[in-house]
Amino acid sequence: MATRPLFDVGVLRDTLLPNLGFHAALAVPVYLIGRGTDTFEAKDYLWPSGMVANAWWSALGRPVLLDGVPVDTVWKSISYPGKLILTGVTLWGGRLFYRILSRRLKRGTDDARYKPLHQDPKAWNSAIWKTFFPEAIVQAFITLPFTAPFKLTPVLRCPDDARGVLAAVAVGLFSAGFALEVLADFQLDNHKQRGDEGILTDGVWSIVRHPKYVAVSHVPKSASQIRGTGPTVAVLMRPISYLGDTLLHASFPILLFAYDLLNPYTLLGPLANWYFLRHVGGDKENEASQEERYRAEDPVKLLEFTEYKMEKNSFWPSPNEVANKWLWAVIGAGAAGSVLEMFVRARF
């Protein structure tokens, strides 16, 4: 493949447009399945699984099915960092998909966040435009670091003396983010099993208020808004990850740079993920919803939550957390991940 300039519109044509087509093509059948079963949560399954599928399609599916190259030949041609990316994406997406599915199996019904939409007989008519396609666009940007390495010629070279350090940092960030989400899920489940008394503020939840994904819903607050007599509110709902997810997605471009696989356009992936978390389906909307619910249902929790907001940052840990043992536990998990990856790389 011929070398291209640092910034070339053709690069987006060869990467972003195929991503858009892939995720839009997945959104349509999932929308039809969701509509046929009246399950708005169907789109939540697509968030992690669609991105994992796109990564594997770009690395393996496209050359095998479209170009006719044998599977073993394609697999052998994928470099070690390429396989590392596929492993990371699969771990992230597989864990999140399992989490969403297991919660659905326990409930047996659609998530309570979608109750307002079930009350509107016309909600499905606009869901494809307000929810499924917008999220497909976001996914197309987020998956750039997962797919571009298998389609583009890299244009940035990493300094030799920084290569090992950056590779270790990338794997460490991924491992720390992954550990943060796993621990947050485990501690939240234990908290609920104990009766869900009060606000969970210990464990990794003592580092920041949003260490992992939480249910965020951009839904109308009243039936009048659903039926169109109130202000129009876009519907964007999914399980959203914060600090852990940000660390995970930030690790991929760093890894690409360490192995001379970085194209500047892949930086749009973590930037799109961060922007979506903070400004589209972010913590401000979620916390406003929490406060409204606690104010109506549980004044004690409202007081605890108000104190929690005063003591802990929403997204990034404050300097005061340097003495927090859970912060160091997460950092230790990141370091352990880097050591394990170096061992695997040396052996294989």
Secondary structure as the mmCIF struct_conf table of DSSP 4:
data_model
#
loop_
_struct_conf.conf_type_id
_struct_conf.id
_struct_conf.beg_label_comp_id
_struct_conf.beg_label_asym_id
_struct_conf.beg_label_seq_id
_struct_conf.end_label_comp_id
_struct_conf.end_label_asym_id
_struct_conf.end_label_seq_id
BEND BEND1 LEU A 6 PHE A 7
HELX_RH_AL_P HELX_RH_AL_P1 VAL A 9 THR A 37
TURN_TY1_P TURN_TY1_P1 ASP A 38 ASP A 38
TURN_TY1_P TURN_TY1_P2 PHE A 40 GLU A 41
HELX_RH_AL_P HELX_RH_AL_P2 ALA A 42 TRP A 56
HELX_RH_PI_P HELX_RH_PI_P1 TRP A 57 LEU A 66
TURN_TY1_P TURN_TY1_P3 ASP A 67 ASP A 67
HELX_RH_AL_P HELX_RH_AL_P3 VAL A 71 SER A 77
BEND BEND2 ILE A 78 ILE A 78
HELX_RH_AL_P HELX_RH_AL_P4 TYR A 80 ARG A 107
BEND BEND3 THR A 109 THR A 109
HELX_RH_3T_P HELX_RH_3T_P1 ALA A 112 TYR A 114
HELX_RH_AL_P HELX_RH_AL_P5 LYS A 115 HIS A 118
TURN_TY1_P TURN_TY1_P4 GLN A 119 GLN A 119
TURN_TY1_P TURN_TY1_P5 PRO A 121 LYS A 122
HELX_RH_AL_P HELX_RH_AL_P6 ALA A 123 ALA A 127
HELX_RH_PI_P HELX_RH_PI_P2 ILE A 128 PHE A 132
HELX_RH_AL_P HELX_RH_AL_P7 PHE A 133 ILE A 142
TURN_TY1_P TURN_TY1_P6 THR A 143 THR A 143
HELX_RH_AL_P HELX_RH_AL_P8 LEU A 144 THR A 147
HELX_RH_3T_P HELX_RH_3T_P2 ALA A 148 PHE A 150
TURN_TY1_P TURN_TY1_P7 LYS A 151 LYS A 151
BEND BEND4 LEU A 152 LEU A 152
HELX_RH_AL_P HELX_RH_AL_P9 ASP A 160 GLN A 193
TURN_TY1_P TURN_TY1_P8 ARG A 194 GLY A 195
BEND BEND5 GLY A 198 GLY A 198
BEND BEND6 ASP A 202 ASP A 202
HELX_RH_3T_P HELX_RH_3T_P3 GLY A 203 SER A 206
TURN_TY1_P TURN_TY1_P9 ILE A 207 ILE A 207
BEND BEND7 ARG A 209 ARG A 209
BEND BEND8 PRO A 211 LYS A 212
STRN STRN1 VAL A 214 SER A 217
BEND BEND9 LYS A 221 SER A 222
HELX_RH_AL_P HELX_RH_AL_P10 ALA A 223 ILE A 226
TURN_TY1_P TURN_TY1_P10 ARG A 227 GLY A 228
BEND BEND10 THR A 229 GLY A 230
STRN STRN2 MET A 237 ILE A 240
HELX_RH_AL_P HELX_RH_AL_P11 LEU A 243 ALA A 258
TURN_TY1_P TURN_TY1_P11 TYR A 259 ASP A 260
HELX_RH_3T_P HELX_RH_3T_P4 PRO A 264 LEU A 267
HELX_RH_AL_P HELX_RH_AL_P12 LEU A 268 TYR A 275
HELX_RH_PI_P HELX_RH_PI_P3 PHE A 276 VAL A 280
BEND BEND11 GLY A 281 GLY A 281
HELX_RH_AL_P HELX_RH_AL_P13 ASP A 283 GLU A 297
HELX_RH_AL_P HELX_RH_AL_P14 PRO A 299 GLU A 311
BEND BEND12 LYS A 312 LYS A 312
BEND BEND13 SER A 314 TRP A 316
HELX_LH_PP_P HELX_LH_PP_P1 PRO A 317 SER A 318
HELX_RH_3T_P HELX_RH_3T_P5 PRO A 319 ALA A 323
HELX_RH_AL_P HELX_RH_AL_P15 LYS A 325 ARG A 347
#
